[in-house]
Structure formats: C-alpha cells, structure tokens
Amino acid sequence: MFFGITDIWTYVVGAFFIILLPGPNSLYVLSTAAQRGVHQGYRGVMGVFLGDTVLMVLAAAGVASLLKSTPILFNVVKYAGAGYLAWIGFQMLRGAWRSWRSPEAARATTPVAERIAESPFRKALVISLMNPKAILFFISFFIQFVDPAYGTPALSFLILGAICQLFSVLYLSALIFGGTFLAGQFRARRGVSTALRTGVGALFIGFGVRLATATLG
C-alpha cells in the first residue's frame, strides 16, 4: 500500500487508458485549438483542469457515495449534463451548416463581443463538470483505490488526483498542437473543415445520449 492507495499501479494504468479515451473535454480542446489557436486551447485546458479538480474534491468528500445511494439525484445530474452536451453538439452542427452555406455570412454573424463571451475557460469548465466519462470515472473508479482505514485519506486522493491531472495535461497539450497543425492543413479546405466540425458536433450529441442512458451498475 502506498499512502493509503490500495493498488497504485493498477490505478496508473487504468487512469492512463481512461484519459486516452475520446471524450467531450478532449474534443472541445482539440476543436478550440484548431479554430482559435494554442493560447485559447490552453484556456480550455485550464477549464478542464479546474472542472476535474472540482469533481475529484466532490468524490473525496463523499458526493460519489451520495450519488450512488440517491438515484434521483444521479438522474438529475446525468440528464442535466446530457442536455448540455447535446445542446453544444447542435450548436456545432448549426455553425457547420451556416459555414457551408455561406462562409462570409457565418463570419459576419460572429461579432467580436460574441467570440469574447464564448470563453474557452468557462465553456470547458462546464463541459468538464458535465463530462460523462469524468463523472462515471470519479464515481466508479477513482474512489475504489483509497483504503477507508487509512489515517489521512485526503493525501491518498491528492496523489490519485495529481496522477490523473498529469496525464490529462500531457494528453490535452498533444491535442492542442495537433489541432493547430490540422487547422493549418484544413484552413483552405472548407469542405473538410465543415465535415470535421459536423463530426465533432455529432460526437457531442452522442456523448449526451450516452450520459442520458448511463447507469451506476
């Protein structure tokens, strides 16, 4: 046992592969970096980092057990998250359709104030808090590796959280630079860019559906 962690290497391997699974967080950071550059991509990363930290703290404080024991509360959380993710997906699909129909009109209807209001940090934070992969990870996987008999479980959760966040930041950084590279390749190809945006929007709707049908079992 390592500082109250029952099987740290199993956790490390599991967390690594779970982080690599595509999810709303990673897709949002990738699309933000591709459309708005490295700086805005990292603003999204900071939102993801804070959102995941909040979920970790809530899991450590016992909210995960509360959600498990209160199906109504879990359903409220999951349906709210599913609706938000689906709404983002529809917004992306609508933007892709407008861009395809009239690129000039799409740019004209996106004023500077609107782009500023759509803060990548704030949007990534909400997406992270509503992320089905993250919610189920912290409810079903994260808390299993802390020995309840250990004297300072906060230290155990801190170590587990640090490992998860390290993997997340490294993975999202790779996506940011990959996204900016793809943006340079696709900038002159409106059809490919629109198809990519449509695909991301469809995936967000899929994430919403998956969260809506998720169970604690």
PyMOL commands that set and color helices and strands:
alter all, ss='L'
color gray80, all
select helices_A, chain A and resi 8-20+24-36+38-60+63-69+71-101+103-108+112-117+120-129+132-140+142-145+153-186+190-212
alter helices_A, ss='H'
color red, helices_A
deselect
rebuild
show_as cartoon
